[in-house]
């Protein structure tokens, strides 16, 4: 069985067999599905394999599990502490009506926190909230709180948008740290929406960032930009928004972020071998993450880093003819062969600026996730 999961926003296919740990003569040891389906057990096994074993999963926060299953982070409701909670209750009801998953962290008796799924919010004849029905994440217990009790114990409220029948685009790109970024945005995307659509837009850095955010701006008839939505999170590695966009042209601007080094590999770019630098460069060109450089990948490189110069089809086919490639495009070996034909990379001679420059070797990976009810067209553009 191939199970689709995500790590730091990047799609990963995990291969598992159909064997599940079971009691002798009984059912599954670790979990079972209330409806009798087998896929939750396979999903749990794949997730455990991704993290090195079932025991490792026990210490992973629910928010991380959901993000690595769906590919995008939760959206926080942002309740104002001390408020009456009416707006929060209304928003939770609306989100539930659209079939999304609402989950909250409750601080019970100021001693322990419990992650629970909100099943419904009850209201009275005046449309005022009276009760909230939740269920534990393990699905075993349903609890009804009065709304006042729920609000008093609430620590955090979020939701995961669920859009099963939707087109998905996942793209990898690289950005400079905010201290090195000379533009008002770390990355800029042109988004074309042919028909009105509901879209999930999320960004995930491979490292935790001090501040991460993005804005969606509509291109008006007079070419002015009108802000539709903006999101900002502190001390997180990802952010997400659910928006309804009319047909038209839009700009998505990712805010420059200060990214930590907590999850960095042991070596720094200055210590990398020429082969490692080439691998890092190849990943930046391969923005659809298929392990090949197609004409779109090469054209994007020219647009972003070579002053908008065009990349002709004849030049692309020349690369495929002379260096290692297949029907999908140029391989990493093929890219290395191209540079070896111009300079002795492995002998550590002078390396071409177009892949050893700091804008490549010090850039941070970020994954963009776009899930839409209608077909959309996305292109990264030069933020300058």
BAMIBA-929244 format. One record per residue (C-alpha): x, y, z; residue number from 1. Coordinates in nm, 4 decimals, padded with zeros to 6 digits. Layout:
rec u X&v Y&w Z&i NUM
...
***
This chain:
rec u 00.0000&v 00.0000&w 00.0000&i 1
rec u 00.1257&v 00.3482&w -00.0863&i 2
rec u 00.0219&v 00.6131&w 00.1656&i 3
rec u 00.0588&v 00.9836&w 00.0846&i 4
rec u 00.1999&v 01.1853&w 00.3763&i 5
rec u 00.3995&v 01.5062&w 00.4115&i 6
rec u 00.7205&v 01.6054&w 00.5885&i 7
rec u 00.7838&v 01.9783&w 00.6320&i 8
rec u 00.5212&v 02.0320&w 00.3641&i 9
rec u 00.6882&v 01.8083&w 00.1077&i 10
rec u 00.4814&v 01.5143&w -00.0275&i 11
rec u 00.6140&v 01.1695&w 00.0631&i 12
rec u 00.4862&v 00.8293&w -00.0475&i 13
rec u 00.5281&v 00.5677&w 00.2271&i 14
rec u 00.5083&v 00.2009&w 00.1287&i 15
rec u 00.3607&v -00.0402&w 00.3867&i 16
rec u 00.2295&v -00.3961&w 00.3807&i 17
rec u -00.1117&v -00.5023&w 00.5095&i 18
rec u 00.0075&v -00.6570&w 00.8373&i 19
rec u -00.1221&v -00.4888&w 01.1537&i 20
rec u -00.0197&v -00.5717&w 01.5158&i 21
rec u -00.3077&v -00.7726&w 01.6675&i 22
rec u -00.3939&v -00.9561&w 01.9861&i 23
rec u -00.3823&v -01.3348&w 01.9687&i 24
rec u -00.7261&v -01.4316&w 01.8473&i 25
rec u -00.8433&v -01.0706&w 01.8703&i 26
rec u -00.8419&v -00.7351&w 01.6958&i 27
rec u -00.5770&v -00.4641&w 01.6434&i 28
rec u -00.3568&v -00.3814&w 01.9412&i 29
rec u -00.3083&v -00.0101&w 01.8859&i 30
rec u -00.6252&v 00.1251&w 01.7283&i 31
rec u -00.9360&v 00.0321&w 01.5351&i 32
rec u -01.1852&v 00.2173&w 01.3208&i 33
rec u -01.5360&v 00.2571&w 01.4661&i 34
rec u -01.6806&v 00.1993&w 01.1178&i 35
rec u -01.4698&v -00.1132&w 01.0601&i 36
rec u -01.2569&v 00.0331&w 00.7795&i 37
rec u -00.8953&v -00.0768&w 00.7371&i 38
rec u -00.7456&v 00.2448&w 00.5963&i 39
rec u -00.6985&v 00.4210&w 00.9362&i 40
rec u -00.4778&v 00.1316&w 01.0507&i 41
rec u -00.2696&v 00.1511&w 00.7328&i 42
rec u -00.2440&v 00.5279&w 00.7709&i 43
rec u -00.1229&v 00.4881&w 01.1299&i 44
rec u 00.1324&v 00.2259&w 01.0229&i 45
rec u 00.2655&v 00.4476&w 00.7445&i 46
rec u 00.2869&v 00.7451&w 00.9784&i 47
rec u 00.4724&v 00.5350&w 01.2363&i 48
rec u 00.7144&v 00.4189&w 00.9657&i 49
rec u 00.7745&v 00.7799&w 00.8638&i 50
rec u 00.8801&v 00.8629&w 01.2207&i 51
rec u 01.0709&v 00.5449&w 01.3052&i 52
rec u 00.8150&v 00.3386&w 01.4955&i 53
rec u 00.4820&v 00.3412&w 01.6774&i 54
rec u 00.6408&v 00.4568&w 02.0050&i 55
rec u 00.7761&v 00.7711&w 01.8386&i 56
rec u 00.4260&v 00.8832&w 01.7381&i 57
rec u 00.3091&v 00.9083&w 02.1011&i 58
rec u 00.5126&v 01.2261&w 02.1618&i 59
rec u 00.4103&v 01.4067&w 01.8417&i 60
rec u 00.1581&v 01.6931&w 01.8862&i 61
rec u -00.1824&v 01.6491&w 01.7259&i 62
rec u -00.1308&v 01.9653&w 01.5211&i 63
rec u 00.1830&v 01.8170&w 01.3635&i 64
rec u 00.0101&v 01.4853&w 01.2909&i 65
rec u -00.2746&v 01.6619&w 01.1121&i 66
rec u -00.0366&v 01.8810&w 00.9145&i 67
rec u 00.1734&v 01.5867&w 00.8024&i 68
rec u -00.1371&v 01.3927&w 00.6987&i 69
rec u -00.3126&v 01.6723&w 00.5093&i 70
rec u -00.0082&v 01.8636&w 00.3829&i 71
rec u -00.1086&v 02.2030&w 00.5180&i 72
rec u -00.1352&v 02.3497&w 00.8702&i 73
rec u -00.4439&v 02.4252&w 01.0729&i 74
rec u -00.6060&v 02.7676&w 01.0620&i 75
rec u -00.6402&v 02.9364&w 01.3991&i 76
rec u -00.9634&v 03.1099&w 01.4918&i 77
rec u -00.7796&v 03.3734&w 01.6936&i 78
rec u -01.0204&v 03.4177&w 01.9877&i 79
rec u -00.9735&v 03.7380&w 02.1865&i 80
rec u -00.9051&v 03.6431&w 02.5508&i 81
rec u -01.1762&v 03.7648&w 02.7862&i 82
rec u -01.4378&v 03.8077&w 02.5107&i 83
rec u -01.7876&v 03.6643&w 02.5198&i 84
rec u -01.6964&v 03.4121&w 02.2504&i 85
rec u -02.0029&v 03.4816&w 02.0325&i 86
rec u -01.7978&v 03.5432&w 01.7208&i 87
rec u -01.5964&v 03.2275&w 01.7867&i 88
rec u -01.9166&v 03.0219&w 01.8274&i 89
rec u -02.0577&v 03.1626&w 01.5033&i 90
rec u -01.7384&v 03.0923&w 01.3092&i 91
rec u -01.7159&v 02.7363&w 01.4436&i 92
rec u -02.0747&v 02.6680&w 01.3373&i 93
rec u -02.0121&v 02.8028&w 00.9886&i 94
rec u -01.6915&v 02.6001&w 00.9517&i 95
rec u -01.8691&v 02.2831&w 01.0679&i 96
rec u -02.1564&v 02.3427&w 00.8259&i 97
rec u -01.9077&v 02.3439&w 00.5385&i 98
rec u -01.7768&v 02.0050&w 00.6519&i 99
rec u -01.4403&v 02.1145&w 00.7858&i 100
rec u -01.2737&v 01.9666&w 01.0942&i 101
rec u -01.2712&v 02.1835&w 01.4074&i 102
rec u -01.0456&v 02.0818&w 01.6932&i 103
rec u -00.9685&v 02.2559&w 02.0186&i 104
rec u -00.7278&v 02.2251&w 02.3082&i 105
rec u -00.9035&v 02.2355&w 02.6441&i 106
rec u -00.7339&v 02.3059&w 02.9743&i 107
rec u -00.9255&v 02.0823&w 03.2154&i 108
rec u -00.9088&v 02.1966&w 03.5794&i 109
rec u -00.5983&v 02.3982&w 03.4897&i 110
rec u -00.3968&v 02.0760&w 03.5094&i 111
rec u -00.3917&v 01.9042&w 03.1736&i 112
rec u -00.4721&v 01.9800&w 02.8135&i 113
rec u -00.6825&v 01.7613&w 02.5899&i 114
rec u -00.7090&v 01.7805&w 02.2119&i 115
rec u -01.0692&v 01.7213&w 02.1103&i 116
rec u -01.2772&v 01.7412&w 01.7943&i 117
rec u -01.5803&v 01.9698&w 01.8000&i 118
rec u -01.8876&v 01.7880&w 01.6709&i 119
rec u -02.1435&v 02.0663&w 01.6989&i 120
rec u -02.2304&v 02.3961&w 01.8649&i 121
rec u -02.5861&v 02.4169&w 02.0008&i 122
rec u -02.7751&v 02.7472&w 02.0055&i 123
rec u -03.1030&v 02.8665&w 02.1540&i 124
rec u -03.3990&v 03.0367&w 01.9851&i 125
rec u -03.2088&v 03.3672&w 01.9877&i 126
rec u -02.9138&v 03.2025&w 01.8074&i 127
rec u -02.6952&v 03.2338&w 02.1170&i 128
rec u -02.4571&v 02.9441&w 02.1901&i 129
rec u -02.5647&v 02.7173&w 02.4770&i 130
rec u -02.3466&v 02.4076&w 02.4524&i 131
rec u -02.0539&v 02.2533&w 02.2686&i 132
rec u -02.0296&v 01.8811&w 02.1985&i 133
rec u -01.6764&v 01.7451&w 02.1572&i 134
rec u -01.5151&v 01.4054&w 02.1133&i 135
rec u -01.1712&v 01.2907&w 02.2247&i 136
rec u -00.9145&v 01.2400&w 01.9500&i 137
rec u -00.9239&v 00.8657&w 02.0150&i 138
rec u -01.2979&v 00.8721&w 01.9362&i 139
rec u -01.4012&v 00.6907&w 02.2522&i 140
rec u -01.5749&v 00.9608&w 02.4520&i 141
rec u -01.8222&v 01.2359&w 02.3706&i 142
rec u -01.8498&v 01.5254&w 02.6159&i 143
rec u -02.1036&v 01.8089&w 02.6304&i 144
rec u -01.9933&v 02.1384&w 02.7839&i 145
rec u -02.2067&v 02.4380&w 02.8532&i 146
rec u -02.0775&v 02.7180&w 02.6338&i 147
rec u -01.9569&v 02.9151&w 02.9370&i 148
rec u -01.7646&v 02.6111&w 03.0643&i 149
rec u -01.6207&v 02.5447&w 02.7198&i 150
rec u -01.5032&v 02.9039&w 02.6879&i 151
rec u -01.3484&v 02.9017&w 03.0346&i 152
rec u -01.1440&v 02.5888&w 02.9581&i 153
rec u -01.0515&v 02.6799&w 02.6006&i 154
rec u -00.6801&v 02.7116&w 02.5341&i 155
rec u -00.6740&v 02.7086&w 02.1518&i 156
rec u -00.9258&v 02.6686&w 01.8685&i 157
rec u -00.8362&v 02.5785&w 01.5106&i 158
rec u -00.9765&v 02.4063&w 01.2069&i 159
rec u -00.8483&v 02.1962&w 00.9190&i 160
rec u -01.0219&v 02.2737&w 00.5864&i 161
rec u -01.1416&v 01.9556&w 00.4153&i 162
rec u -01.1861&v 01.9660&w 00.0373&i 163
rec u -01.1588&v 01.6065&w -00.0887&i 164
rec u -01.2606&v 01.6714&w -00.4490&i 165
rec u -01.0173&v 01.9441&w -00.5433&i 166
rec u -00.7165&v 02.0098&w -00.7656&i 167
rec u -00.3858&v 02.0208&w -00.5804&i 168
rec u -00.0624&v 02.2022&w -00.6634&i 169
rec u 00.2412&v 02.1530&w -00.4387&i 170
rec u 00.5500&v 02.3517&w -00.5293&i 171
rec u 00.8951&v 02.3783&w -00.3721&i 172
rec u 01.0874&v 02.7026&w -00.3838&i 173
rec u 01.3684&v 02.8696&w -00.1922&i 174
rec u 01.3844&v 03.2061&w -00.0210&i 175
rec u 01.6519&v 03.4111&w 00.1505&i 176
rec u 01.6408&v 03.4880&w 00.5204&i 177
rec u 01.4811&v 03.8240&w 00.6009&i 178
rec u 01.8229&v 03.9653&w 00.6956&i 179
rec u 01.9496&v 03.8945&w 00.3427&i 180
rec u 01.6273&v 03.9556&w 00.1512&i 181
rec u 01.6376&v 04.2870&w -00.0345&i 182
rec u 01.2748&v 04.2791&w -00.1477&i 183
rec u 00.9491&v 04.3591&w 00.0310&i 184
rec u 00.8451&v 03.9965&w -00.0235&i 185
rec u 01.0499&v 03.6777&w 00.0019&i 186
rec u 00.8622&v 03.5204&w -00.2889&i 187
rec u 00.5853&v 03.6406&w -00.5182&i 188
rec u 00.3378&v 03.4327&w -00.7167&i 189
rec u 00.0948&v 03.5202&w -00.9933&i 190
rec u -00.2317&v 03.3283&w -00.9501&i 191
rec u -00.4920&v 03.3061&w -01.2275&i 192
rec u -00.8444&v 03.1969&w -01.1343&i 193
rec u -01.0640&v 03.1238&w -01.4367&i 194
rec u -01.3833&v 03.0571&w -01.2368&i 195
rec u -01.4828&v 03.1499&w -00.8821&i 196
rec u -01.3154&v 02.9000&w -00.6488&i 197
rec u -01.2535&v 02.8132&w -00.2856&i 198
rec u -00.8795&v 02.7709&w -00.2331&i 199
rec u -00.6585&v 02.6487&w 00.0500&i 200
rec u -00.3247&v 02.8306&w 00.0392&i 201
rec u -00.0460&v 02.7229&w 00.2721&i 202
rec u 00.3292&v 02.7719&w 00.3099&i 203
rec u 00.5667&v 02.5553&w 00.5135&i 204
rec u 00.9327&v 02.6298&w 00.5868&i 205
rec u 01.1726&v 02.3456&w 00.6581&i 206
rec u 01.2803&v 02.5334&w 00.9732&i 207
rec u 01.0893&v 02.7248&w 01.2375&i 208
rec u 01.0552&v 03.0941&w 01.1552&i 209
rec u 01.0297&v 03.3908&w 01.3914&i 210
rec u 00.7492&v 03.5341&w 01.1814&i 211
rec u 00.5784&v 03.3937&w 00.8758&i 212
rec u 00.2932&v 03.5355&w 00.6736&i 213
rec u 00.1548&v 03.6118&w 00.3311&i 214
rec u -00.0947&v 03.8405&w 00.1624&i 215
rec u -00.3341&v 03.7816&w -00.1272&i 216
rec u -00.3907&v 04.0834&w -00.3502&i 217
rec u -00.6275&v 04.1152&w -00.6437&i 218
rec u -00.5106&v 04.2863&w -00.9623&i 219
rec u -00.7798&v 04.5443&w -01.0409&i 220
rec u -00.8799&v 04.6725&w -01.3853&i 221
rec u -00.6539&v 04.9759&w -01.3408&i 222
rec u -00.3678&v 04.7408&w -01.2387&i 223
rec u -00.3790&v 04.8576&w -00.8804&i 224
rec u -00.3526&v 04.5919&w -00.6113&i 225
rec u -00.6322&v 04.5387&w -00.3591&i 226
rec u -00.5612&v 04.3222&w -00.0536&i 227
rec u -00.8079&v 04.0344&w -00.0177&i 228
rec u -00.6589&v 03.8515&w 00.2781&i 229
rec u -00.3468&v 03.8336&w 00.4925&i 230
rec u -00.2125&v 03.5811&w 00.7416&i 231
rec u 00.0654&v 03.6099&w 00.9955&i 232
rec u 00.1951&v 03.3661&w 01.2575&i 233
rec u 00.4763&v 03.3959&w 01.5091&i 234
rec u 00.7294&v 03.1259&w 01.6013&i 235
rec u 00.5815&v 02.8785&w 01.3547&i 236
rec u 00.7126&v 02.7044&w 01.0457&i 237
rec u 00.3867&v 02.7194&w 00.8486&i 238
rec u 00.0756&v 02.9251&w 00.7842&i 239
rec u -00.2455&v 02.8687&w 00.5935&i 240
rec u -00.5654&v 03.0401&w 00.4821&i 241
rec u -00.8950&v 02.9376&w 00.3227&i 242
rec u -01.0274&v 03.1944&w 00.0780&i 243
rec u -01.3059&v 03.2341&w -00.1747&i 244
rec u -01.1737&v 03.4060&w -00.4878&i 245
rec u -01.3713&v 03.5371&w -00.7827&i 246
rec u -01.2437&v 03.4849&w -01.1358&i 247
rec u -00.9484&v 03.7133&w -01.1969&i 248
rec u -00.5762&v 03.7711&w -01.1518&i 249
rec u -00.4105&v 03.7727&w -00.8087&i 250
rec u -00.0714&v 03.8235&w -00.6487&i 251
rec u 00.0419&v 03.6170&w -00.3488&i 252
rec u 00.3275&v 03.7796&w -00.1589&i 253
rec u 00.5185&v 03.5764&w 00.1017&i 254
rec u 00.6562&v 03.7851&w 00.3866&i 255
rec u 01.0346&v 03.7718&w 00.4437&i 256
rec u 01.0943&v 03.5562&w 00.7533&i 257
rec u 01.3765&v 03.5126&w 01.0016&i 258
rec u 01.4376&v 03.1386&w 00.9908&i 259
rec u 01.6058&v 02.9514&w 01.2767&i 260
rec u 01.8905&v 02.7038&w 01.2408&i 261
rec u 01.7384&v 02.4459&w 01.4764&i 262
rec u 01.6829&v 02.1843&w 01.2081&i 263
rec u 01.9815&v 02.2657&w 00.9908&i 264
rec u 02.2075&v 01.9852&w 00.8763&i 265
rec u 02.5378&v 01.9551&w 01.0573&i 266
rec u 02.7336&v 02.1193&w 00.7787&i 267
rec u 02.6958&v 02.4751&w 00.6494&i 268
rec u 02.6894&v 02.5808&w 00.2813&i 269
rec u 03.0516&v 02.6995&w 00.3026&i 270
rec u 03.1523&v 02.3452&w 00.4048&i 271
rec u 02.9578&v 02.1673&w 00.1308&i 272
rec u 03.1379&v 01.9792&w -00.1422&i 273
rec u 03.0773&v 02.0825&w -00.5047&i 274
rec u 02.8445&v 01.7823&w -00.5417&i 275
rec u 02.6391&v 01.8929&w -00.2391&i 276
rec u 02.6158&v 02.2457&w -00.3748&i 277
rec u 02.4977&v 02.1067&w -00.7070&i 278
rec u 02.2325&v 01.8924&w -00.5310&i 279
rec u 02.1071&v 02.1991&w -00.3435&i 280
rec u 02.0959&v 02.3992&w -00.6663&i 281
rec u 01.9086&v 02.1226&w -00.8520&i 282
rec u 01.6399&v 02.1124&w -00.5826&i 283
rec u 01.5833&v 02.4849&w -00.6238&i 284
rec u 01.5270&v 02.4481&w -00.9964&i 285
rec u 01.2991&v 02.1444&w -00.9567&i 286
rec u 00.9975&v 02.3280&w -00.8184&i 287
rec u 00.7428&v 02.0542&w -00.8990&i 288
rec u 00.9633&v 01.8040&w -00.7093&i 289
rec u 00.9564&v 01.5293&w -00.9721&i 290
rec u 01.3340&v 01.4822&w -00.9766&i 291
rec u 01.3648&v 01.6190&w -01.3312&i 292
rec u 01.4141&v 01.9619&w -01.4844&i 293
rec u 01.1541&v 02.0219&w -01.7543&i 294
rec u 01.1149&v 02.3232&w -01.9819&i 295
rec u 00.8958&v 02.4997&w -01.7227&i 296
rec u 01.1622&v 02.4560&w -01.4526&i 297
rec u 01.4336&v 02.5977&w -01.6760&i 298
rec u 01.2145&v 02.8853&w -01.7931&i 299
rec u 01.1352&v 02.9736&w -01.4309&i 300
rec u 01.5106&v 02.9841&w -01.3551&i 301
rec u 01.5687&v 03.2288&w -01.6392&i 302
rec u 01.2764&v 03.4482&w -01.5290&i 303
rec u 01.3795&v 03.4663&w -01.1633&i 304
rec u 01.7576&v 03.4702&w -01.1776&i 305
rec u 01.8688&v 03.5637&w -01.5276&i 306
rec u 01.6906&v 03.8948&w -01.5694&i 307
rec u 01.3843&v 03.7499&w -01.7391&i 308
rec u 01.5724&v 03.6106&w -02.0368&i 309
rec u 01.3733&v 03.3614&w -02.2407&i 310
rec u 01.4658&v 02.9947&w -02.2545&i 311
rec u 01.4094&v 02.8622&w -02.6055&i 312
rec u 01.2752&v 02.5126&w -02.6780&i 313
rec u 01.5811&v 02.4469&w -02.8972&i 314
rec u 01.8132&v 02.5150&w -02.5992&i 315
rec u 01.6093&v 02.2789&w -02.3810&i 316
rec u 01.6161&v 01.9956&w -02.6347&i 317
rec u 01.9894&v 02.0494&w -02.6841&i 318
rec u 02.0390&v 01.9873&w -02.3103&i 319
rec u 01.8287&v 01.6702&w -02.3248&i 320
rec u 02.0249&v 01.5441&w -02.6251&i 321
rec u 02.3729&v 01.5987&w -02.4832&i 322
rec u 02.3308&v 01.5254&w -02.1113&i 323
rec u 02.1647&v 01.2623&w -01.8927&i 324
rec u 01.7862&v 01.2894&w -01.9208&i 325
rec u 01.4652&v 01.0995&w -01.9844&i 326
rec u 01.1160&v 01.1773&w -02.1117&i 327
rec u 01.0454&v 01.3927&w -01.8033&i 328
rec u 01.3502&v 01.6170&w -01.8345&i 329
rec u 01.7114&v 01.6707&w -01.7310&i 330
rec u 01.8363&v 01.4633&w -01.4349&i 331
rec u 02.0595&v 01.5848&w -01.1527&i 332
rec u 02.3457&v 01.3941&w -01.3167&i 333
rec u 02.2647&v 01.5680&w -01.6445&i 334
rec u 02.2874&v 01.9101&w -01.4784&i 335
rec u 02.6213&v 01.8132&w -01.3239&i 336
rec u 02.7448&v 01.6936&w -01.6642&i 337
rec u 02.6501&v 02.0280&w -01.8172&i 338
rec u 02.8609&v 02.2204&w -01.5659&i 339
rec u 03.1455&v 01.9687&w -01.5896&i 340
rec u 03.1574&v 02.0380&w -01.9609&i 341
rec u 03.2348&v 02.4028&w -01.8778&i 342
rec u 03.4576&v 02.3733&w -01.5708&i 343
rec u 03.6201&v 02.1010&w -01.3628&i 344
rec u 03.3758&v 02.1104&w -01.0719&i 345
rec u 03.5060&v 01.7996&w -00.8973&i 346
rec u 03.8575&v 01.9420&w -00.8941&i 347
rec u 03.7227&v 02.2399&w -00.6980&i 348
rec u 03.8194&v 02.4885&w -00.9645&i 349
rec u 03.6350&v 02.8185&w -00.9937&i 350
rec u 03.2642&v 02.7371&w -00.9868&i 351
rec u 03.0107&v 02.9218&w -01.2027&i 352
rec u 02.8299&v 03.1983&w -01.0148&i 353
rec u 02.4853&v 03.0843&w -01.1197&i 354
rec u 02.4761&v 02.8015&w -00.8658&i 355
rec u 02.7411&v 02.8938&w -00.6072&i 356
rec u 02.6029&v 03.2418&w -00.5414&i 357
rec u 02.4686&v 03.3064&w -00.1870&i 358
rec u 02.1161&v 03.3530&w -00.3242&i 359
rec u 02.1195&v 02.9791&w -00.3948&i 360
rec u 02.3460&v 02.8227&w -00.1370&i 361
rec u 02.2031&v 03.0166&w 00.1602&i 362
rec u 01.8384&v 03.0024&w 00.0556&i 363
rec u 01.5801&v 02.8213&w 00.2716&i 364
rec u 01.3334&v 02.5670&w 00.1445&i 365
rec u 00.9636&v 02.6496&w 00.1537&i 366
rec u 00.6726&v 02.4420&w 00.0223&i 367
rec u 00.3659&v 02.6109&w -00.1245&i 368
rec u 00.0384&v 02.4158&w -00.1078&i 369
rec u -00.2607&v 02.5146&w -00.3214&i 370
rec u -00.5855&v 02.3139&w -00.3122&i 371
rec u -00.8705&v 02.4524&w -00.5220&i 372
rec u -01.2246&v 02.3559&w -00.6167&i 373
rec u -01.1546&v 02.4861&w -00.9699&i 374
rec u -00.8563&v 02.4814&w -01.2010&i 375
rec u -00.5964&v 02.7469&w -01.1165&i 376
rec u -00.2711&v 02.8573&w -01.2787&i 377
rec u 00.0296&v 02.9479&w -01.0655&i 378
rec u 00.3617&v 03.1035&w -01.1606&i 379
rec u 00.6435&v 03.2348&w -00.9465&i 380
rec u 00.7549&v 03.5822&w -01.0493&i 381
rec u 01.0475&v 03.8026&w -00.9575&i 382
rec u 00.9515&v 03.9950&w -00.6383&i 383
rec u 01.1419&v 04.2990&w -00.7649&i 384
***
